[in-house]
């Protein structure tokens, strides 16, 4: 009984520590993004993905300087901001990692919009690195499903050193826009009904990997029927061919869209492997 009480107290203390960690909401295109106001806070929280792109920054009690900007999935039609976004904050914070969830605008066929928001998020995080407890040389991009496509787009289309991620973490990502390989809903939402071959190739991000593409951690399920595993496999191979450090983890079952859900049978495996990779590969 005493042991149970001690365990309960420790668990409560852990939860309270997690709750005490700092949360900052920032409109990324605002002229003074760190100025807080109730109106801005409401705009950040609003689930209207057509306007007010924003980041929510979760700062750990003892920051290491490492930072992850997360792009939730949703086929470029919505954003699964819970299990592919905010739900991971406490876990990353427990490792001393500053965790940032990006609310990006939906493209409706304009492929420039999500990338513009992802680049701006990187600029804001690095510009205000001191205030946010961030090391500007350790800022990575992460993404799940269509958010993984946005993450790989940033990693292969970045326009300047200030928007280049230092590393990338990909959950069952869409990578190709080729009709034979892609998630067609994501392709239609990003590129429109009848994109040109040039447009398809431009956003088939395995084709854009170079030696300057940031190192990557990739995870997926072999039985994913929504986003074919070839997306991850071709991207991994392109990274290897260009001499970019890359790690890929394919779990035999789980399908698509598991994110941080406890129902995914290999959650203990991917969290353990990613924690080790972040500790050893991001220094």
N, C-alpha and C positions, 0 to 999 in steps of 0.2 A: 504493500500500500504506500509506504514512504517513497519507494523508488518510483512508483507511478506518479505521485504528487510532484516529485523533483522533475521528472520528465515533462509533466504538464507545465510546470513553471518555466522550464528551459524553452519549451516549444512556444509558450506565450511571449517570452522575452525575445525569441528569434523573430516572431511575427511583428512585434512592436518595433524592433530595430528596422525591419524591412519597411514598415509603414513610415518610419521616421526619415527615410531617405528622401532627398530633395527631388521635387518634380517641377520642371519649368516648361511652360508652354510658350512657343515663339512663332509668330507669323513671319515666314522667311522672306517675304518680299516687302516687309515694312521698312521704312527708312530708319526707324529706331527700334529694332526687334526686341531688345531686352527691356524696353519700357513696358511695365505691366499695367493692365487695366482690365476691369470686368468685361468690357466690350470685347477686347482682344481675346480674353480667356474663353468667352462664349463662342467666338468665331473658331477658335482652335478645336473646341470640343464638338462643334456641330458636324454631323455626319453628311454634309453636303460636299461631295467630292468634285464639284464643278468649279469651286472657288475657294479662296482663303487657304492656299497650301501652307502647311505648318509642320513644325516638329514639336514633339513632346520629349523633353530631355529628362532622363532618370539618372541622377547623380548618386553614386555610392558613398557611403560614409568615409571610406578610405580609398580615393581614386588612384589607380595606377597610371592613369593617362590614356590607357587604351580605350577606344571608342568604337561603337558599332552603330551605323545608321541603318535601320531596318525598313524595308519596303514590303508591306503586306501584299498578299496575292488577291485575286478576285477577277481574273480574266479581263482586266482593264475596264470592267463594267461596275465594279464596286470594290471595297477593300475589306478583307477579313482581319480587321484590326485587333481582334481579341487574341485567338490562339496563334495567329501569325504576326502578332505585334506586341501589344501591351502586356500580355500574359507572361512574356519572357523577361520582363524588366528585373524582377527580384532575383532571378537566377543569374543573370549577367552581373547585376550589382554585387551579388555575393562573392564574385571573383574580382571585385575592384574595377569592373569595366563600366564606363559610362555608356548608357544605352539610350538610343534616340529612335523614336518611331516617326517615320515620315508620312504625313497625309498629303499625297500628291494629287494633282488634278487629273481627271479622266480625259483620255485623248479624243474620243468621238471621231476617230479617223485622222486626227492631227498628231503625227508621231513625234513632233517636237515638244509637246507639252509635258509629258512625264519626265523626259530627260532634262528639260529646263529646270523643273522643280528639284530633281535629284542633284543637279549641279549646284543649284542655289543653296540647298541644304548643306552641302559640303563646304561652300564658301562661308556660310554663317557659322557653322561649327568651328571652322579654323580661325575665322576672324575674331570670334569671341572665346577662343580656346582658354585664355587665362581665367576669364569669369566663370567658365563652365567646368574648369578642372580637367581640361583636355590637353593631351600631347598632340600637336598638329601633325606629327610624323607617324602617328599610330591610329589613324582614322580609317576604318574599313566600311564597306558597304555590304549589306546582306539583303536577301530577298527570297520569297517563297512563291513558287508557281509563276504567275505573270509578274509578281514582284521580283522574282528571280530573273525574269527577262529584263526588267528595268535595271536591276543590279548589274547584270552582264552588259547591258547597253552602256551604262556609266563606265564600267571597267574597260570597255573597248572603244567608246566614242568620246571620252572626256576631252574637253577643249583646252585645258591648261593644267599646269602642275597643281594649282590650288583646288581643282575639282577631281584630280586623280585619286582614287581610293588607294590605300596602302595594302589592302587585302580584301578578299571577297568571300562571303559565306552564302552558299546556295542550297535552298531546300527545294528538291524536285523541280528545278527551274524549266520554264519555257526558254529555249535558246534559239531555235530555228523558226523562221517564218515560212519555210517551204511547206506547201500544202500536204505533202506526204509525211511530214514529221511533226508538224506544229500542233498546238491546241487551237483549233479553228476559231473559237470564240475570241481568244486573245488577238489573233491575227486580224480578224474583222474589225475589232474595236480599235486597234492601234493603226492599221494601215488602210482601212476602208474595204469596200466590197471587191474591187478589182485593182489591186496594186500592181505597179509595173514590176518587171523582173529585177530592175535595178533597185527598187525600194525593198523588195523581198530579200535580196542578197545583202543590202546594207544593214538590215536588222536581223539577219541570220548571224548571230554574233560569234559563232565559232569561226566564221570566215574572216573575222576582223581581229583575231588574236595576233599579237606581236610579242616580241621579247620584252616589251615594256608593259604588258598587261600584268596587273597585280596577281600575286599568289592566291590560290583558291582552295577552299574546303567545300566539297560537294557531297550531298546526301540525297538518296532517293529510295524508292521501293521498286523491286524488279517487276512487281505485278501492277504497276501504275498504268491504268487504262485511259486516264485523262490526258496526261502529258507523256508521250512515249519516252522510255529510258534513253533512246538514242540521242535525245537532246543533251543530257548530261554526259553521255559517253563521248560524243563528238567534241564537246567543249573541252572535256578532260584531255582528249587526245591532241587537240589543237594546242592546249597549254603545254603539254609534254613536248610536242614537236618544236615548240618555240623556246624550250628551255625554261619555262616558268614552273616553279614548284607548285605541285597540285596534289591533293588528296581526295579520293573518291570512296564513298561508302554506300554500298547497295544492300538493302535488307530484303530478304526473300518475300515477305508479305507486308501489307500495310496500305496498299493502294495510294491514293493521292490526298493531300490536304491535311495531314496529321499535325503539322506544326508542333505546338507545345502540349498537345493533348495527352493525358495519361493513358488513354485507350490505345495508343500506339504501342504495340508489344516490344518495340526496340527503343523506347525512349531512354532507358538507362544506358544503352549502348551509344546512341548518338550524342547524348549530353556528355558522357564520359570522354568520348573520342574528340569532340569539339573542345571541351575544356583543356584537354592535353595539348591539342593543336594550338590553341590560343596561347597557352603557357610557353610552348616551345618554339613556335614559329613566328609569333608576333612579339618582338622584344624591342 
